[in-house]
Amino acid sequence: MGVRVVKFGGSSLADAQQFVKVANIIRADESRRYVVPSAPGKRFNDDIKVTDMLYSCHDLASDNKDISEVFDKIVERYNGIIKDLGVDLSLDAEYAEIKEKLINHASRDFAASRGEYLNGKILAAYLGYEFVDPAEMIIFDNNGVFLLDETVQAMRKRLENIDRAVIPGFYGAMQNGKIKTFSRGGSDVTGSIVARSVNAEIYENWTDVSGFLIADPRIVDNPKVIKVITYKELRELSYMGATVLHEDAIFPVRTVGIPINIKNTNDPDASGTMIVSDDSSEEASKYIITGIAGKKGFASINIEKAMMNSELGFGRKVLEVLEDNGISFEHMPSGIDTMSIVFNASLIDGKEEAVISQIRKRVNPDHIEVEHNIALLAVVGRGMRKTRGIAARIFAALSHARINVKMIDQGSSELNVIIGVGEQDFEEATRKIYEMFVFSEEEE
């Protein structure tokens, strides 16, 4: 029998009722042997996540203020879960130790990690699984850089004689023993590392949605679920704002071909989205595209100069100015006498005049301007490689909606097309592209 690693997000473990759902899911399949929990999330809209309360405690302690009121709410939250589950467990010693360390200015990473730590203790007791602290296995160097190979080796050794374990997500420890967290949402990464370490047949990532959606449901009404997506496609969509899975969760399992299944704790029978290695994606999408994602908040430096194409080193000189000013670029569409460089607008705050002046000195353009309020949309799909006229259909969809396209860029992999539009047109552009590639194909 193969091994399944299962990770449950904060909404899946927000209260005792959700714990019961999680336990039923785990017990429904004997192969679900290693469980990675997040800290309790929101129970209702105005609720506060435990991790956010822990951050508040850290901030109060840093200002030498009393943390008791906020910390008591955290204790009340966990004790409520324990009581409602009927678990014979006391975490009083853990609470006392954590509170003392917070008062004595423990690190922000330590504070944040305790949400997963305490939730893991409760879930392990409820399931009858062994609790294993990831601080013993997940290794960062003393500069905070995650060490995958050392971690996999340590985790295999620690888990080799443990048949069933609960391993809290989100954190590990540096070689000097200090707690270190991944970036927010990093429990996804922990699950991926555990799956790699135990050679899992599949990594199930349980959340509150039934998989990845083709488009943002806040923009498109009831978008379809993506049944199968490749790691490469997921990377493109995650980078452009699709947030169901932490983008770094792909890397530990990608090289060894372990698939990730995004599942819904509140609808466990739904098939969800299967994320597969790039060469095993035999199941074709029903649609030419796999997904649409995008972000606002970009700007563009637009440069014009006659005979630019024959001026040796022109592009390098422009990019050197950006590098000197700490500006990394996203895309660089160009023509014979024109060049546009698209980047995150926040990177040029307070530097705009200096950057323009430096570019003028370096390359003496005929015209240069900075354009703000740009949104980027990524249309992603492996089906686009075999299909003619993708760009034409995108332009047609946007043209009919009277949306001006500021730029279009396609990578050599033919996996995605990036479109730049004004921020005011972002939502409508998303809807029109969705209609073109999903609604119209359903009608054919």
Phi, psi and omega in degrees: 000132179287168180253137173245133171262132182237127177248136179240129182284177185297323179291333179285344182230034186284333180206180185297323179300320178290324176302320180297316177301315181298314180298321179296321178296314182296316183286344180288345182218114183300338183280353178278082192258339181235122189242131180243107180264150168269177173284158180301131179266201182285138175270336180205171190307315185268008179289163178246131177294146179301320180301321179293324177293323177293321175299320178298318178300316180299316182294320177297314180297324179297330178266012181058036177257161182289129180260000191302316184297313180290317183295323178298327177293325177295313179300317180299321180296311181292317180296329176295319177296314181300314181297312183294331178278343183070031181274136176277086186207135172239131177250020184301319180295319179294317179301313183299317181294316181295316181299316180299317181293322178296316179299326181270026171066046171298160185293160177299323178295319177300312181304310183297323186291339186289341177296312178292320181303309182291321178295323177297322178298316181293314182296320178299317180294321182292321181277338188079025178263162177281138175272128178235123182281121181296343177298340178278346192229324184271115194249130171244149173284176187288355172264002179087014179271127181291136182248098186293309186298316179296323179294313181300317179298313181294321182290320178299318180294318183290326186263357190300331180249017180248116186283324182218130185215151168253124183236106182304147180272176165087338187216163171212213179216150174283166183297340176272004175095350181285140180294138178225133179256158166283175176291168186307135184088010187289356174298331174302320181291317178303314180301320179295320179294317178297316179302316178298317186291325182261010181053050182296151175281335180201150175246113179265122180250104186266129184220203183252014175230155184271052176104183176286141177257151182299328180215168181294121182293347175283345181250315181253130180290126175046058179294153181290154176278140174279118183286313181224134179220145179272162178305318182296316179297317180299319179300317180297315183290321180296318181298328182267014170116351176290124195240021180293327183229138175300129188298331180284351180290345182288320195295317181299328185261342187299313186292337181255004171072027177276122180286153175248132178246115176277121185232162182252116180302327183272357176213066190296341180278346178292140185289337178070204180245131176260125178257121189235162177293155191298333184262006180242015185272065183287332180284114182282148175292150177294335183245161179297320180265156176264318181196165177232131176214157180194172180215151171267179173092029178249161175223167182220135169264118181255123185238136174235137173201129179298137178066023179306321185296336182261001181270107185299129175082009183301307182298320181299317182297318179296314182293330177296322177298316179297317179299316180298335181258012176070032181249115174265145184254157181263314184214155181218071175290145184212160173236192182296317183242013183225153176212134174237137179237117184259134184208167177294124188300330182297336184289342182255002179304127178078357184239358192304310182296319180296317181295313180300316180299317181293322178294319178303316182294322186283321189233355176049062183288158174288326180208140176213139178209156173251126179251128182255180174059047177256140172247144177249137178239130176254125173255114192242140175173131179292339179291345182289335181300325186261007187240128178278153169078020180299309181300321180298319180291322177297312180299320180297316181299317182285325180297317180297332179268006181059039178259125181278128177270121183274331177198157173219136186217132179233131179285163182294338180286347185058025181270336182212155172236128179257129179241134174257128178225167174295146182303327181293341181258001189302308184295316181294323177298318178300313181296318183291322178291319177301314179299318182297317188260347180246300181301312185295325181286332176290330182280340183289000000 
